[in-house]
Amino acid sequence: MGLAARVLKDWFGAEALRRLQVRFAKQVWPGDVLTCTAVVTAKRDDGGEHLVDLTFTVANQDGVTAVIGEATAAVA
C-alpha cells in the first residue's frame, strides 16, 4: 500500500488526495519488484473542486496483483 500511496502523492500532491481505499490481495516479500498502475475512471466537479476518481493496482514481477484500490484526488 505504501508504494501506491507514494505514487498517488507524487502524481497529485499529498494535499490533493481526498480518498484512498485499498485491499490487500497477496503477500509481498522483500526483493519483489512492484509496479503500480492507475486508471482514471471518472472526472467530476464537487463543491467547486475538479476531482478525478481512480482505480489502481500494485503487481509483483510475476504480474500477480498484490494490492487493489480506489482513490479520489483534486486536480487544477
QUIHU-V725164 format. One record per backbone hydrogen bond with DSSP energy under -0.5 kcal/mol. CO is the residue of the C=O (numbers start at 1). NH is the residue of the N-H. E is the energy in kcal/mol with one decimal. If there is no record, write none. Layout:
BEGIN
CO_NH_E + CO_NH_E
END
This chain:
BEGIN
1_5_-2.7 + 2_6_-2.2 + 3_7_-2.6 + 4_8_-2.4 + 5_9_-2.3 + 6_10_-2.8 + 7_11_-2.3 + 8_12_-2.7 + 8_13_-0.5 + 9_13_-2.3 + 13_16_-1.4 + 13_17_-0.7 + 14_17_-0.8 + 16_74_-2.4 + 19_72_-1.9 + 21_70_-2.4 + 23_25_-0.5 + 23_68_-2.4 + 29_32_-2.3 + 32_34_-0.6 + 35_59_-2.5 + 37_57_-2.3 + 39_41_-0.5 + 39_55_-2.2 + 42_53_-2.5 + 44_51_-3.6 + 46_49_-1.6 + 49_46_-2.3 + 49_51_-0.6 + 50_75_-3.0 + 51_44_-2.6 + 52_73_-2.3 + 53_41_-2.8 + 53_42_-1.3 + 54_71_-2.0 + 55_39_-2.6 + 56_69_-2.6 + 57_37_-2.4 + 58_66_-3.5 + 58_67_-1.6 + 59_35_-2.5 + 60_63_-2.3 + 64_60_-2.3 + 66_25_-3.2 + 66_26_-1.4 + 67_58_-2.2 + 68_23_-2.5 + 69_56_-2.4 + 70_21_-2.9 + 71_54_-3.0 + 72_18_-3.1 + 72_19_-1.6 + 73_52_-2.5 + 75_50_-0.6
END
